[in-house]
């Protein structure tokens, strides 16, 4: 269940939460208020997706994305934009100068990322649990223009990201296919969140190599 109401607007933090959900005697209903990052933590714990496996997968994703960017595979997918921003003020000045630059490629890719460098990053989602138990991400899932078929399944809200592990087999069964008939797997969430546990669990459940996930671009 994904609450998408006017209480959110463009924010991730709701302005109001229905007391019927917040105080519901049904645990699954209350779990709908769980921040998405914590559902990812739940998956990692429940299905034993270790930090080491996640770091290795994340590093490989950056490396694949960097290689794809170098080959120009993203060129037709990114519309260049011109941005204006104010630089940090120089010593003795109170205000930095306005600068304009054109952004033509994804600047979030880390081509030198390794599993070892990823391991040095501090986990942040568990801390969120202590401060923001009532925060709900405002997610609008949309099908890609390339999606041709879907299957709906239900999973507990507290581990909402594992849906593909159950939906994919149902979809394959409908068309008489097996995982061996699929060359490249795209296993994603609808927003930009680090959901490696869900991706790795789904790949493991389908007996699919994580090397075949997200293809040559990394994503």
LOTI-880624 format. One record per atom (N, C-alpha, C, CB): x, y, z. Coordinates in steps of 0.001 Angstrom, whole numbers, plus 524288, in hexadecimal, padded with zeros to 5 digits. Glycine has a CB too. Layout:
# LOTI-880624
XYZ
...
//
This chain:
# LOTI-880624
8034D7FB5E80000
800008000080000
80370804D380000
7FC4480006804C0
80270808747FC5C
8059080D2E7FBF9
801F3811E37FC6D
808B380D537F6C4
801FC814A8800E5
7FE8E819258017B
8005B81D9D7FDFD
7FE5B81AE880732
7FD1C81F567FA6E
7FE61823CD7F719
7F9D5827997F7A2
7FF50822207F12B
7FA5E82B7A7FAF0
7F61C82F167FBFB
7F816834A47FBDF
7F38A82DE48013A
7F47C8383B7FC5E
7F5EE83DC07FC6F
7F8DD83F3180166
7F116841277FBE4
7F8FA83BC080529
7FBE483CD7809F5
801BD83D31808F1
7FACD838A580E08
8037B83B2780475
8091283AF68035E
80AE583F757FFED
80A6E835D9800CF
807FD840C17FBE0
809DD844A27F82C
80EC1842A47F58C
80AE7849E17FADF
812D8845E47F579
817D0844457F324
81BA18426A7F743
81A36848BB7F00A
819CC841C57FC0A
81D4F8405F80054
81D1C83A938017E
81BF18437380537
82134838C0803F5
821598334280588
81F0F8328780AF7
826F38313080562
81E84836D680DD0
81C778368F8131E
816C9838558130D
81FC5839F3816F2
8132A83523814BD
80DA6836948147C
80C4483AEE81845
80A49831E181595
808AA83E4881693
806D28426B81A04
802E28404581DEA
80465846E2816D8
8008283BF681C8F
7FCBD8399282013
7FC79833B981F38
7F75E83BFE81F56
7FB7E830D982357
7FB2482B2682301
7F5DB829758251E
7FFAD8287282613
7F337826388223D
7EE1382469823E2
7EE778218082912
7EBA2820E381FAC
7EB688231382CED
7EB8082051831FB
7E98A81AB683175
7E82C8234083605
7E66F819B882D62
7E4738146A82C9A
7E8DE810A082B45
7E0538145C82841
7ECE7812AC828A7
7F16F80F668276F
7F53F80F6782C00
7F42D8115282268
7F64C8140582E06
7FA218149283239
7F8A0811708370B
7FAC281A47833AB
7F3908113983836
7F1BB80E9783CF0
7EEEB8097F83BBD
7EE278122883FFD
7EFAB8077D83719
7ECF5802B48358C
7EEBB7FE0A838D1
7EDDF8019882FBF
7EB287FA9083A3A
7ECAB7F5CC83D02
7EF647F1E38396D
7E7E37F34483F7A
7EF467F2F28345C
7F1B27EF8183082
7F75F7F11A82FA8
7EEA57EFA382B4A
7FB007ED96830CE
8008C7EED38305B
802127F02C82AC2
803D37EA468324B
7FFF47ED57826EE
801387EE7A8217A
7FF9A7F40382001
7FE917EA8A81DDB
7FB367F5C78220D
7F9707FB1D820F7
7FD437FF0D8233E
7F3EA7FC0882333
7FEF37FE2D82815
802B5801C382A83
807F08019A827B2
80376800698304D
809527FD0A825A3
80E457FC90822D0
80E4A7FFB181DC5
80F647F6E3821A1
809A98013681BDE
80973804768172B
80BE3809CB8181C
803D18051A81558
80C8B80B4E81D03
80EF98104781E5C
814E080FD181ED6
80CB68125782369
816EC80B3681E15
81C8980A5C81EAC
81F8680CDB81A23
81DC08047981EFD
823A480FDE81B3C
826D8812128170D
828FC80DC781387
82B568154C81955
8294580EDF80E7E
82ADC80ADC80ACB
83050808BF80BF1
82AAC80D018054F
833CA80C3080DC6
8390E80A6680EF9
83922806328131F
83C5D80EE7810B0
8358580694816D6
83557802A681AFD
833337FD7881902
832088049981F87
82FBB7FDA68151D
82DEB7F8B5812DE
832787F5EA81041
829717F9A380EE5
836207F8FB80E24
83AC67F6A980BC4
83E337F41B80FE9
83DE87FAD0808C4
83EAA7F6B581464
841A27F474818BA
83F1B7EF5781A85
841FC7F85E81D56
839EC7EF4081A99
8372B7EA8381C37
8384D7E5F98188D
8314C7EB8381C72
838667E71C8137A
839837E30480FA0
83F037E0DF8106D
838E37E52480A00
842C57E46981134
8482F7E2BB811F7
848AA7DF24816B4
84BC77E77B8129D
845F67E08C81AE9
846447DD6E81FB0
8435F7D84581F20
844107E07C8244A
83EA77D87B81CEB
83B597D3D681CA5
83D767CFC2818DC
835DF7D55A81B0E
83FF27D190814A7
841C77CDEA810A1
847BE7CD848106D
83FB97CF9580B50
84A4E7CF8C8147A
84FF97CF1381504
852E57D1268103B
851717C967815F3
8519B7D5ED80EB1
854777D89680A85
858A47DBE580D32
850B67DC0B806F2
85D6E7DA1B80D31
8618D7DC9281045
8633D7E1D280E07
866387D8FC8109F
865947E4F581154
867B47E9FF80FB2
86BE07E92F80B87
869FB7ECFE81469
86EFA7E51580C19
8732B7E40680856
870FA7E308802DE
8766E7DF5080A1E
86CCF7E00880285
86A667DEF97FD6F
868267E3EF7FB10
8661B7DAD47FDF6
865D97E72F7FE5D
863A07EC117FC72
867E17EFBE7FA7B
860707EEB9800BD
86C307F0177FD5F
8707D7F3797FBBE
872C77F1B17F68D
874BF7F3967FFED
8736C7EC977F5EE
875987EA7D7F111
871F17EB9C7EC7E
876907E48F7F18E
86CDA7EAF47ED63
869077EBF77E944
868F77F1C07E7CC
8638F7EA357EB04
8691E7F5287EBBF
869077FAC97EACB
86DDE7FC8B7E7D0
8689D7FDC37EFF2
8726C7FA907E95C
877467FBFE7E6B3
8772A7FA397E105
87C017F99C7E986
875557F5787E027
875047F3717DAD1
871317F6AD7D789
873577EDA87DADD
86D117F8857DA07
869427FBC67D753
86BBF800DF7D584
864917FCE57DADF
86ECC8035D7D8F6
8718B808287D782
87565807287D310
8746C80A6E7DC40
87834802E07D35F
87C14801A67CF5B
87983800B27CA10
87F457FCE07D0F4
875267FDE07CA0F
8724C7FCDF7C531
87014801F27C2FA
86DDD7F8E47C61D
86E0A805457C66D
86BD880A3D7C4AC
8701480DC17C268
8691180D027C931
874AA80DC67C4E0
878FE810F77C2EF
87AB780F267BD8A
87D9E810C77C6BF
87AFA80A0B7BCCB
87C80807EC7B7B2
8786E809477B390
87D3A801F27B805
87372808E77B503
86F4080A2D7B154
86F5980FF17AFE9
869EB808B87B3A1
8706C813407B3C1
870BF818D97B2C0
8753F81A187AF0B
8716881BDA7B7E1
8799E817807AFDD
87E2F818587AC88
87D1B816BC7A6E9
882E0815547AEA4
879D6812B87A638
87878810DD7A0FE
874218141879E7A
876D380B327A13F
8720F817E17A164
86DF381B3079F49
86890818C679F5C
86F3F81CA4799E9
867CD814A77A280
862C5811F77A28A
85E6D815317A50E
8634980CD57A55D
85FDE8192A7A819
85BEC81C687AAA5
85AC8821747A7AB
85DA881DB57B020
85DC0822777A38A
85D668278A7A0E5
857E3828DD79F15
86107827A179C46
8551D8250879D13
84FD88260679B15
84BB6825F979F59
84E7782208796FD
84D4D824D17A426
8498C824787A871
849A5829417ABFA
84A9C81FA47ABA6
84D6F82CAC7AB2A
84E0A831377AE8F
84D69836367AB64
85365831207B151
849F38399B7AD18
8493C83EB47AAA2
84C9D842A97AD85
8435B840647AAAB
85081844F07AAEB
853E7848BF7AD83
850C084D637AF94
8582984AAB7A9BA
8523384F3C7B424
84F9A853C87B670
853B8857A97B84B
84BF9852247BB09
8525B85CA07B81C
855CE860BB7BA09
853F88624D7BF78
855E18658A7B642
85788862427C320
8562C8638E7C887
85942868497CA58
8573085EE17CC2B
856EA86B4D7CDCB
8598786FCD7D022
859C186EEF7D602
856A48750A7CEC6
85E2686FF87D83C
85EBA86F4B7DDDF
862A2873467DFF1
8607F869A67DF38
862658741B7E4F7
865E4877E37E76C
86A71875067E9F4
862F087B3C7EB83
86F278769A7E88F
873CF8742A7EABF
8748D875D57F06D
878A9875967E77D
877AC872E27F335
878F5874597F896
87BFD8797B7F87F
87C3086FF57FB5D
87ADD87CFD7FC1A
87D978820E7FC1C
8836B881757FD26
87B33885AC80034
88677884977FA7A
88C1E8849E7FB56
88D418873480097
88F06887847F6CE
891F68867880260
8937C888B18076F
892CB88E9B8075D
8993688744808C6
890208909980B4B
88F3D8963080BA5
88A3F897F980906
893B88990280955
8879B8946680649
882C0895CC803AB
87E1C8935F8068A
882D9894047FDE6
879AB895DA80601
874FD893DB80898
8718B890B0804EE
871DF8985380ADD
8727C8913F7FFE3
86F2C88E867FC1D
8725F88CAD7F77A
86AB8892117FA44
871A6887D67F5ED
8746E885C67F16D
871EF887847EC57
874A087FDF7F1AB
874D1887097E81F
872C8888BF7E30B
86F53884887E098
8775088A217DF53
86BC3886567DD57
86857882C07DA8D
86B5D880447D609
863628859F7D885
86AC087B3B7D578
86D73878507D15E
869788753C7CE30
871A48749B7D3B9
86A90874C77C935
8671E871D57C5BE
86A3486D7C7C31E
86496875747C19B
86808868D97C302
86A9C864877C05D
86695860D87BE0B
86E35861947C420
8684485DFA7BA27
864CC85A5D7B773
865F7854CB7B939
8656685AE07B172
861FE852217BB09
8628A84CC27BCDC
860DB849227B876
85F3F84BC47C1EA
86467845BC7B6D9
8634F842547B25E
8635B83C8A7B3B6
86737843557AE21
864F683B397B87B
86529835B07B9DE
86444834E67BFAE
86A64833547B845
863118301F7C112
8623582EB17C687
8674B82F6A7C985
86032828F77C704
8672B832B87CD83
86BE0833C47D08C
86C05830AB7D5A1
86C468398A7D1B8
8684582D1E7D64F
8682282A087DB15
86B00824E17DAB4
862A9829087DC92
86CD5823937D600
86FA181EA17D546
8751681F067D79E
86FF481D2F7CF67
876AF81B007DA65
87BE581ADD7DCCA
87F24816A27DA1B
87B88819D47E2D3
88207818067D61A
884ED814117D318
88920811407D62E
887638168F7CE75
88AFF813997DA6B
88F2E811237DD7C
88D0B80E237E233
89312815467DF55
887E980D9C7E27D
8858F80AF17E6FD
887388053C7E73B
87F9780B4F7E6C0
8884A803757EBEB
8898A7FDF87ECE2
886537FC217F186
88F867FD2D7EDE5
886157F7167F23C
883467F4FF7F6BF
885BF7F7037FBCB
883467EEF07F6A7
88AE87F7A07FBB3
88DAF7F97E8005D
88C4D7FF308018D
893A47F8ED7FF9F
88BF6802697FD7E
88A9E807E67FE6C
884EC808738001B
88BA280B2D7F97C
88192805257FDFF
87C178053B7FF96
87B82803AC8054F
878D9801957FC1C
87EC48001980708
87E6E7FE2B80C68
87FA48027581060
8822A7F99680D2D
882428069E80EA5
883A780ADE8122D
87F2580EA98130D
8885480DCA81010
87B1880E4F80FD6
8769D811CA8106C
873698102F81532
8732F811B980B70
871DB813FC81848
86EDF812D281CFD
86929811B681B98
86F3E81764820EA
866EA80DA981DE4
8615480CA381D00
85E14810FE81F66
85FB28074781F52
859EF8128781CA8
856C6816E681E88
851298156E81FB6
856D581B3181A9A
84F348114D81D60
849A08103281DC1
847E780E8C8232A
8483180C0D819F4
84B3280BC182608
849B580A1982B46
8491180EC582EE7
84DC18065282D7B
84C40812CF82E15
84BB3817788314A
8467781A1683038
8503781B4C83044
844C5819B182B60
83FBD81BEF829F1
83B608198F82D32
83EA981B1E82421
83BFD8149682E7F
837E8811D883165
836FD81466836AD
8395980C168321E
83B12816658390B
83AA7818AE83E38
8380381DFF83E13
83FFE81926840AC
8389C820C4839A2
836B78261E83961
83197826B783673
83ABB82977836E4
830A282344832A6
82C5E8245582F0C
828D481F9A82E4B
82E8582612829D6
8270881D6983270
823C9818C083203
81ED1819C882EE8
82269816BC83767
81CF481EA582EE3
817EE81FB182C62
81866821D7826D8
814E18237282FA3
81D2F8221E824BF
81DE18245F81F89
81C958205B81B5D
823808266181ED0
819CA821F18177C
8187881E7F81328
81A4D8210680E20
8128381D58812F9
81D1581E1780ADF
81ECC8203A805DD
81A24820B580235
8231781CC480363
819EF824F67FF4D
815B7825C37FB7F
8178E823987F64B
8142D82BB47FB01
8158981F147F4F1
8178181C517F05C
8134A81BFA7EC3D
81971816D77F1D3
8149481D427E7A1
810FF81C727E34D
8139C818B77DF83
80F7E821B67E094
811D5813DF7DF84
8141280FF87DC04
811B2810A27D698
8132080A597DE1E
8151C810A67D2A1
81330811057CD4D
815D980CE77C9FD
8141C816857CB09
812F180AC17C66D
8152A806DF7C2EB
81896809887BEE6
810DB803B07C03B
81CED8071C7BDA4
82036808FB7B963
81D438085D7B44F
8257A806057B931
81EAB80BA57B076
81C1F80B467AB5E
81D5B806177A8C3
81DCE80FCC7A7D8
82146803517AAC9
822C97FE577A874
820317F9AF7AB2A
828AE7FDBE7A8A3
81D557FAAF7AF62
81AD77F65C7B228
816317F4697AEFD
819177F80E7B7B8
816007EF687AE0D
811D47ED4B7AACF
80E007E9E97ADDA
8141F7EA2E7A66B
80F6D7E8367B284
80BEC7E4D37B580
80D357E5487BB47
80C5C7DF0F7B3A9
8095A7E4867BE87
80A2A7E4D07C42E
8075F7E0507C6DE
8083B7EA177C65C
808D27DF867CBC7
806167DBE37CF2A
805E87DE617D492
808D27D65B7CF47
801687DE3A7D70C
800C27E0917DC2C
801047DC677E063
7FB997E38C7DC7D
804367DD627E454
804817D9E97E8D3
8048B7DD467EDBA
809727D6507E88F
803637DADD7F21F
803777DDB47F704
807987DB907FAAD
7FE2B7DD827F997
80A887DF147FD1F
80E6A7DD8780105
80DA47E10C805C4
8142F7DDF17FECE
80F7B7DF7180A5C
80EE17E2AE80F06
811607E80A80E42
8114A7DFF6813C5
80EDE7EC4381008
811047F18380F6C
816857F21A81198
80D807F56081207
817BE7EF4C815CA
81CDB7EFF28184A
821527EDFA814E6
81CF07ED2081D79
8201E7EAD6810D8
824257E90680D31
8223A7E9EA807A0
8257B7E31E80E1C
81FE27EE7A806C6
81D2A7EF8A801E3
820897EED67FD04
81B147F4F4801FF
825A87EF867FD79
828F77EF5D7F8D8
829D87EA087F66F
82DFE7F1937FA21
828157E5DB7F906
829137E09A7F6ED
824E97DEEF7F304
829587DCA47FB5C
8215A7E2607F1B4
81D2E7E1167EE10
81EEF7DE617E90F
81A5F7E5E27ECAF
823297E0407E676
824D67DDB97E19B
8262A7D7F07E23B
829807E0877DF74
828057D6657E6D9
829727D0E77E7B1
824B27CD5A7E741
82C057D0347ED0F
8200A7CF917E807
81B3E7CC837E7B2
818287CDAE7E2B6
817DB7CD917EC71
818A17D2787E0BF
815BF7D3EA7DC06
818327D1967D721
8157B7D9D37DB83
81D687D1777D6EC
8200F7CF817D23C
81EBD7C9C77D11A
825F67D01E7D2D7
81F0C7C63A7D4FC
81D9F7C0CC7D3DC
8180D7C0457D1CA
81E3C7BD807D8BF
814767C3707D3EC
80F097C3397D21A
80EA77C4F47CC69
80B837C6AA7D58D
811BD7C8EA7CB0D
811B07CADE7C5B0
8141E7C6EC7C1ED
814997D0157C55B
818707C4937C38A
81AF77C0A57C03A
8175D7BBF77BF5C
820267BED57C2B2
814AF7BA607C386
8112A7B5E27C31C
80CC87B6F97BF45
80EE57B47D7C877
80AD27BBBF7BF51
8067D7BD187BBD7
807FC7BC647B61D
804BC7C2B77BCD0
80CDD7BDA77B4D7
80E897BD687AF65
811D97B8A07AE2A
811897C23C7AE09
812237B4FE7B1D5
815017B0367B0D9
81ACE7B10C7B01E
812DB7AD967AC30
81CF97B4C97B2FD
822887B6027B296
825607B45E7B78D
823587BBE17B18D
82A847B4367B734
82DC77B3417BBCA
831C27B7A37BC24
830877ADCA7BB80
8347E7B7EA7C082
838687BC057C124
83CBB7BB937BD10
83AC07BBCD7C69E
83D967B6EB7BAF9
841A57B6267B706
840487B8CB7B1D9
842887B0587B622
83B537BA307B137
839AA7BCD17AC6B
83AA97C2AF7AC9B
833E87BBCD7AB70
83C4C7C4A47B11C
83D207CA3D7B1D4
842FA7CB547B21B
83A527CC3C7B6D6
844CC7CEF27AED7
84A687D0277AEAF
84BF77D44B7B2AA
84BF07D1F67A942
848D47D8667B32C
84A287DCBB7B6A1
845867DDE37BA2C
84BB87E1A97B375
846AC7DE927BF23
842967DF9C7C2FF
842EF7E53D7C4E9
843057DBCB7C7A4
83E737E7CA7C53E
83E267ED047C77F
83AE07EC917CC71
83BBD7F11A7C388
83D5F7ECDE7D0EB
83AAA7EC407D5EC
83B6B7F1507D8F8
83CC87E75F7D918
8377D7F49C7D8E3
837F47F9CD7DB2A
8334C7FB2F7DE88
838997FDD27D6F0
833FB7FF557E193
82FB0801CD7E450
82E4B806A77E12A
831258032A7EA2A
829BE808F27E276
827D780D587DF5C
82A8F8127D7E075
8223080E027E03F
82D8A812E77E4A4
83045817BD7E5C9
83601816867E6B4
82DDA81A897EA92
8390881AB27E73D
83EAB819DE7E7C9
83FFF8189B7ED74
841BE81EBD7E5EF
83FC4813BF7EEC1
8411B812037F405
844B180D4A7F3BC
83C24810B57F72F
8483B80CD07F78A
84BD48085F7F781
849288036B7F95F
85094809857FAE6
846EA800767F5CE
844157FBC37F74D
846F17F6DB7F584
83E947FBDC7F50A
84C127F6A57F66D
84F127F20A7F4ED
84D107ED087F767
854AF7F2CB7F65C
84B5A7ED167FC66
849737E82C7FEAB
845077E5C67FB7E
8479E7E9138043B
8414C7E90F7F9C3
83CF37E7117F6AF
83ECB7E4E87F174
838EB7EB587F5D1
842517E7B67EEE8
8444A7E5F27E9D8
847377E0CF7EA5D
847D77EA167E76E
84A947E0767EE44
84DA87DBB57EF04
84A3C7D7227F0B4
851F27DCA47F30F
846577D8327F3F4
842C67D4037F586
83FB17D2047F0D6
83F057D5EF7F9CF
83DD67D59C7ED93
83ADF7D4077E8F5
83E3B7D0CE7E547
838B87D8CF7E61B
8430E7D28F7E466
846977CF9F7E0FA
847917CA2B7E32B
84BD07D28F7E04D
848537C9DF7E84C
849407C4CC7EACA
8446F7C14F7EA60
84AC57C5887F08F
83FDA7C38E7EB31
83B057C0817EAF1
83A0D7BE587E57A
836647C3D87ECA2
83B947C1687E187
83AB97BFC37DC1F
83F3A7BC7E7DA07
839ED7C47E7D8A8
8433E7BBA97DD5B
847FA7B8DE7DBAD
84A797BB9B7D707
846B27B3257DA42
84AA87C0CB7D75A
84CEE7C4037D33A
852057C6567D53F
849117C8687D172
8560C7C64E7D209
85B037C8A57D38F
85A667CE8B7D3FA
85F5C7C73B7CF9D
85C817D0D07D823
85C327D67A7D8BD
85F237D9467D468
85E587D81E7DE0B
8628E7D6777D1A7
865607D8CA7CD44
861B07D9F27C8BC
869C87D52A7CB75
85D467D72B7C883
8597E7D7F47C44F
8555E7DC057C5B3
856DD7D2D67C2FC
855C97DE3E7CA62
851F17E2107CC21
853947E7877CA6F
851447E1D47D219
84FFC7EA587C80D
850B77EFB87C648
8545B7F0237C199
852CE7F2FF7CAAD
855BB7EBD57BF40
8588F7EBF77BA4D
85DBC7EECF7BA83
855437EE6B7B647
85F897F0C27B604
864B07F32F7B5BA
864ED7F8AA7B7FF
8666F7F35A7B035
860697FB077B922
8607D800757BAE7
8611B800FF7C0C7
85B95803277B93B
8604B7FCCD7C39F
860E67FD077C94B
85C0A7FEAD7CC18
8652A800A37CAAF
85A1F803477CAC1
85548805837CCF1
854EE805067D2D2
8509B802EA7CA89
//
